[in-house]
Amino acid sequence: MTKKLNDVLTGEGTNLVYISGMLDGRQIDCEGPIDLPYKINKPTWPFIPAIPEYDPSKFTHPVFNYGAGNFEEQDEKSQGKLIIDLQNQVKDLKKNLDDKTKENASLKAQISAVQKGQVQTTEVLGQLLPAVQSLSQFAQTLQKKEGDK
């Protein structure tokens, strides 16, 4: 007795699908819904279950992106808008990079000023240390003299 595909692949989901991909040597962007002899509940190349989660009706020329798990628009108008959006994002990123580069230069200048201040403070402390030692010796001498009286 010959078995049917749905006897072997009994699953949950729907047997109504969209086709998006290469099938029988032909590229199909989006066709359907088509009745399969078995059920699926998630995209399985080149089939996409005809469920609300994977609804291509809001697109003019949909193609399924299996990596992202969604339909994407492929008409020229949308592609042109996508290119313009990408150009704007690149422009914004360049501006952001320029701003960060200027901010980085400012921070480097501030760090350099702090380092110079630390060097100057160290030099002043180096000059004060002998004076403090002299004062300490002078104070000890005064205490000795006071103690000798």
Sequence and secondary structure as in RCSB ss.txt:
>XXXX:A:sequence
MTKKLNDVLTGEGTNLVYISGMLDGRQIDCEGPIDLPYKINKPTWPFIPAIPEYDPSKFTHPVFNYGAGNFEEQD
EKSQGKLIIDLQNQVKDLKKNLDDKTKENASLKAQISAVQKGQVQTTEVLGQLLPAVQSLSQFAQTLQKKEGDK
>XXXX:A:secstr
    HHHH   SSEEEEEEEEEETTEEEEEEEEEEEEEEESS BTTEEE SGGG GGG SSEEEETTTTEEEE S
HHHHHHHHHHHHHHHHHHHHHHHHHHHHHHHHHHHHHHHHHHHHHHHHHHHHHHHHHHHHHHHHHHHHHHHHH 
